Amino acid sequence: MGRRDRATLLAVTCLGQFMVLLDNTIVGAALPDMQHRLHTQLTGLQWIVDAYVLLVAMLLLSGGVFADRFGRKRVYLTGVAVFTAASLVCSLAPSVGWLVAGRVLQGIGAAALSPASLALLAVAYPVPQERIKAIGLWAGFSGIGLAAGPVAGGVLAEAFGWSAIFLVNLPIGVVLLLVGLRSLEETRNPNAPAIDVPGTMLSVLGVGVLTYGLIEGGARGWSSPLILGSFAGAVVLLAAFVAVEARRSAPVLPLRLFRQRLFSVSNTAMVVVGFALMGSSFFFSQFFVYVQGSSILRAGLQTLPTSLAMVIVSPYAGRLAARHGFRVVVAIGLAVAGLGLLALGMVHADTGYGNVWWRLALVGVGFALTMSPLTGAAIQAVSPQEGGLASGISSTARQIGAVLGVAVLGAIVRTRQSGGASFEAGLNSAFLAAGAVTLATAVFTGLWLAKSKPTQDPTAVDRSEHSVLN
């Protein structure tokens, strides 16, 4: 592949991942407008977010296997096409139900697009040092989407309404399809394992049913037969998932990896990272709009400290872990994030922004320090041949935590409101709960995470930096 062709491939993969990451944060800024225009309650907003995150979480590992087995170009462009078409469905959605359906399709597209884009890069840059630079550019450029999302979401929702945030994806998707069809070369791995269909389906259904019970429990009542049945069904489905995975030769989630303490502890902590980060950020714009009376545009700008801190600090997290070890950096990062969340649990309607922004920044700094070292720890716990799988499992763990965070913290807010508390009091309880869980995990990882430093394997560094932003 020529230098110009590789530059084109780098641009195409960067732009695709940028579109996915932009969607992670742009939706949060538009949630207040969605609630107003679609006449929905907190439960509806939770489904709008979790429908997307759930599908990404459960299909991310399968997306990488699909790309290797059926062709990276084919899977990447299919993911782009599905994501773009789903964005159009979302923008035209006349109700919450249609919007949730569109978000499900977006999740499917993102789960194919994201791992395939990295696989394309890995093949195009076989020399480790060149690959490091390419993936660094890929992660850095696409990571801009995290910071751009709140601003873009606030501007578009304020000026044109929430549907405009999804229309942004249409021109990007069309350009990617036109350029990708002409310039990308097809590659595949003929020795890729078979697709674990039973494991994938059971994981989607199990976590999906559990999410349903957590989100709807606050509205229908925790003792409702439907909710109790959902929790019972989730237990049965997830138990069946474990049983099936233990017997398959090529499972989507190799359970044997969890016998390694380093792998188990790092992924447990990563679930908490997703839980606390996504669960709390779900409420950031809502706090500024509904509690402090900000406009949607201003609220989007006010949430920037978290995403900006993550974009700025993330590139240094791996280097700090290499110097001081996983345990020190992860424990400090979780402690900082936990303190930031506890501090957010003490803000009120009359708290000035000068006394709020630093709390948001602490959350971003803390989690940025945590994610890359946790992925690096998971990679070091397995053989070099399984490093890509370990990185994917780490990303999946964070996404599962995100699904549960939106559901559980939303349930806390709704339960407090059902008991007569204000929305502000409910938010305070949710932030305090997230902070307490994060601080407890800081202690847990400080005691149990192995005192070790990353290996100097360049491919491991690549995958670790990728997982920060994926």
N, C-alpha and C positions, 0 to 999 in steps of 0.2 A: 504494500500500500504506500503510495507516494505521500510526500509531506503535505501537499495541498489537500489530498483526500483525508488524511488524518486530522487536519485542522478543521475540515468540514464536519467530520464525524464528531470531533470534540464539541463543536458549536451546537450540533443537533442534540447530542446527549445532554449537554449543559442546559439548553433551553427546555428540554423535556422535563428534567428534574426540577428546574426553576418553576415550571408550571405546577408541578405536584406540591412543592413546598409552599408556593404562594397560596395555594388552596388551603393549606393547613392553618394559616393565620388570618386570611382575608375574610373567612366566614365568621370568625369570632367577632369582628368589628361590626358586622351587619346583623347580628342576632337581635338586637333591640328593634331594628326596623322590621325584621321578619316577624317578630312577635306582634308588632302593631298592625302590619298590613295583612298578615295571614290569620289574625285573631286566634292565636294559639297561646297555650300556657307553657310553663317551664318544661313539662313533659315533652311537648312537641319540639322544643329547642334541643332537648337532650337527644331525641331521635335524629334530628337533622345532623348533629355532630357524630353521634355514635354509629349511625348507619354506615357512614363512610369509613370511620376508623376500624370498625369491626371487620369489614371485608378486607381492608388492607392488612390487618393483623393476622387474619386466618389464611389469607392466600399469598402472603409475601414469600414464604418458602417455596410454595408450589410454583410461583411465578418464575423463580430462578431455574427450577428444574425444567419447566416448560421451555424457557429460552434456550437452554442447553440442548434439549431433546428435539425441538421442532424448528429451531433456527432463531438466532438472536434478533436479526433484523425483522423477521416476520412477527415475533412476539412483541418487540418494541413498537412497531408501527401499528399493530393491532391494539396495543394498550393506548397509544396516542389517539387512535380513531374512536375507541370506546369512551375514553375520557372526554374527548371533544364533543362527541354526540351526547354524552350524559350531561355535560355542562349546558348544552342547548336545552335539554329536557328540564334541567333545574331552573334555568332562566325563564322558561315558559310555564312553570308549574303553577296551576291555579289554586292549589291547596297544599297543606302540609304532607298529605299522603303522597301526592305526586312528587313533591320535593324530596321526600325520603327515598322514594324509588329511584329518582335521579342520582341521589347521593350513593345509593348502593351500587349503581352502575359506575359512578366515578371511582369508587373503591376498587372495583374489579379492574378497571383500566389502570389505576395507579399501581396495583399489585403486580401487573404485567410490565408496565412501563419502567418502573424504578429499578428492579434487579436486572432487567434486560439492558438498560442503558449502561450500567456498570460493567456487565459482561461484554458488551461491545467495545468498551474502552480497554478492558483487560486484554482482549485479543489484538486490538489495533496497536497496543504499546507493549510488546513482549519483553523489552528490556526493562528490568526493575526500576532503574533510576528515572527513565523516561516516563514510566507508568506512575511513579510517585508524583512527578510534576503535573502530569495530565489529570490525575485524580484530585490533586490539590486544587487545580484550576476549576475542575468540575464541582468539587465541594464548595469552594469559595464563591463561585458565581451563582450556583443554584441556591446557596445559603442566603443570598441577598433576598430571595423570596420570603424568607422568614421575617426579615425586617421590613420589607416593602408591604407585606400583607395588611397590617393594621392601618397604615396610612392610606393605601389604595382602597381598602374596604370602607374606611370612614368617608373618603372623598366621594366614591361612587354611590354608596348608600345614601349619603346626604343629598347629592345632586340628582340622582336618577332612580333611587330605590334599590332594594337589595338584589333584584334580579340582575342588575348590571355587573355585579361581582363575578357572575358566571360567564357573562358574555366576553370578558377579557380573554378567556381561554380559547375562544373560537379562532381568532386570527393566528394565535400562536400554534394551535393544533393544525390548521390548514397549511401553514408554512412548513411545519415539521413533516407533514405527510408528503408534500410536494418535493421538498429537498431530500428527505429520507429515501423515497422511492427511487430517486435518480442517483444518489451518491453513496448510500450504504451498501456494503457487501455482505452477503449472507454467510454466516458461520454457524456451526453446530458441533456438539460433542456426540459422536456416534455411540459412545459408551455411557451416556447419561442414564441414570436409573429410571425405572418405570415410575409413572405417576401414582402416588398413593391416594387413590380416589376415596376409599373408605375412611382413612384417617383424616383427610381434608374435610369431607362432609361431616363427620362426627364432631370435629373441632368447631366448625362453623355453627352447627346446630347447638352444641353444648354451650359455648360461650354466648351465642345469640339468645338462647332461652334464659340463661342466667341474667343477661343484660335486660331482657324483657321484665323479669321479675323485679330487678332492682329499680328500673325506671318507673314501671307502672305501680309498684308497691305503695309509693307515697300517695298516688291518686286513688287507687282502688282499695287500699287498706292492707296492712301486712298480714292480716289473718284471713284475707279473702281466699276462697278455695282455688281460684285461678292463679293467684300469686304463689300459694303454697304448692300447687301442682307444678308451677314453673320451676321452683327451686328443686322439687323432687325430680322432675324431668331432667334438669341440668345435671344433677348428681349422677343419674343413670347414664346419660349420654357421655359425660366426661369419663365415667368409669369404663364404659364401653370403648371409648377412645384409647385409654391406657391399655386395656386388654388387647385391642387390635394392634396397637403400635408395638407391643411387646412380642408379637408373633410374626410381624412382617420382616422380610429380609431387607427391604429398602423403605423404612418408615419415613414419613414427613418430619417426625420429631423423634430422633433416636434417644430413647430413654436411658440407655447405658451411659450417655455423656453426663447425666446428673449424678453419677456415682462419684465424680470428681468434686471435691468440696469447693474448689476455686470456681468451677463452672456453675455449681448450684447456687452458691452465695452471690456471685456476680449477677446472675439472671434474676434471682429473687429481689436483689436491690434494684435492678433495672425495672422490674414491674412496679416497684414503689415510685421510681422516678417518673414513669409514665402516669401513674395514678395521681401523684401530687401535682405535677407540672400541668398536664392537660386538664385535670379536674378543677384546678384553681383558675387557670387562664380562661376556662369556659365562662367564668363569672367576671372577668376584669372589666370588659366594656359595660356589662350590665350594672356593675357597681357604680361606674362613673355616670351612666345615663339615669338609672332609676334611684340611686341613693344620693348622688351629688348634683344631679340635674344638668349634666353636661350635654351638649349636642352630640350626635353620632360621630361627626367629624372630629370634634375635640376629644371625644373618648378614645377614638382610634389613635390619635397622637399621644394621649396620656398613657396608653398601654405600651408604648415603644420601649421604655427602659429595659423590660424583660428580654424582648427579642434582640435588641441591640447588644445587650450585655452578652447574650449567648453567642451571637455572631462574632463579637470581638474576642471573647475569652476562649471559645472552643478550640481554635488552632493551637493554643498553648497548653491545653490540658494533657495531651499525650506526652509532650516534652517534660512536663512537671512529674508525670507518673514515671517516666524513664529515669528521672533523677532521684526522686524520693520514694518511689514504690507505689503500687496500687492502693494499699491500705490507707496510707496517710492522706493521699489526695482525695480518694473517694470519701473517707470519713469527714474530712474538712469540708468538702463540697456539699455533702448532705447536711452537715451541721449548719453551714451558711444558709442553704436553701430553706431548711427547717425554721431557722430564726427569722428569715424574711417572711415566711408564711405566717408564723405566729405574730409578727409585727403587723401584717396585713389584717389579722383577725382583731386588731384593736383600733382600726380606722373607723371613722364615723362620717355622717353627712357634713359636719362642719370642720373636718380635718382638711387643712390646706394642702394643695398639691405639693408644696415644698416639703411637706412631711409625709408624702406618700411615695414619690418617685423612687426614693432610695430603697424603699421596701421592695418594690418591684424589681429594681436592679439587683438586690441581694438574691432574689429568687433566680434570676437569670444567671448570675455569676455562679451560684452554687451548683445549679444543675449542669451548666456548661463544664464545670470542673469535674463532674461526675460521669457523664455519659461515655466519653471516649475511653477513659481508663477502665470502666466496667466492661466495655466491649473488648478492650485489649486483654483484660484478665480472662474473659471467656475464651478468647482465641488461644491464649497461652496454655489453657488447661487441656487442650486437645492436640492431636497430631497436626503437623503442617498441612497435610492433605485435607483436613476437615476444618481449616481456618475459615473458609468462606461460609460453610454451614454454621459454624459457631457465631460468626458475625450476623448471619441472617436470623438465627434463633434469638440473639440479643436484641435485634431490632423488633422482632415479633413480641418478645417479652415486654418491651416498652409500649408497644401498641396495645397489647392486652391490658396493661396497666392503665393506659389512656381510656380505653372503653369502660373499665370499671371505675375509674376516677370520675368521669362525667356522670355515670349512673349513681354511684354511692354519694358523692358530695351533693349532687342534685337532690337525692333522696333526703339528705340531712336538711337541706334548705326547705324542702317541701314539708317535711315532718314538723320542723319548728314552726312554719307558718300555720300548719293545721292545728298546732297547739296554741295559736293566738299570738305568736311572736311576729314581729315585722320582718320584711324582706332583708333589711339591714342586719337584724339580729341573726337571721338564718345564714347570711353570708359570713358573718363573723364566726359562727359555729363551724361552718365548712372550712374556712381558712385555718382555724385553730386545729381542727381535726387533721387536715392535711399536714400542718406543721408538726403536730405531735407524732404522726406516723413517720414522717421524714426524719425527725430527730431520733426516734427509736431505731430506725434503720441505720442511722449513722453509728449508733452504739453497737448494733448487731454486726455491721460490716467491720468496724474497728476491732471487734473481738474475734471474728471468724474468718475474715478475708485473709488469705495467705499473705505473709509479708514477703512479697516478691516484686520484681521489676519486669517490664516488658522485655521480650527478646528483641534482638536487632534485625529480625527478619523483615525486609522491606515490604513484602506482601502483607504481612500482618499489620504493619503501620497503615498501609493503604486501606485495608478493610476497616480498621479501627476508625480512621478519620472519616471514611464514608458513612459509617453507622451513626456518627454524631448528627448528621443532617438528614438521614433517610427516614 
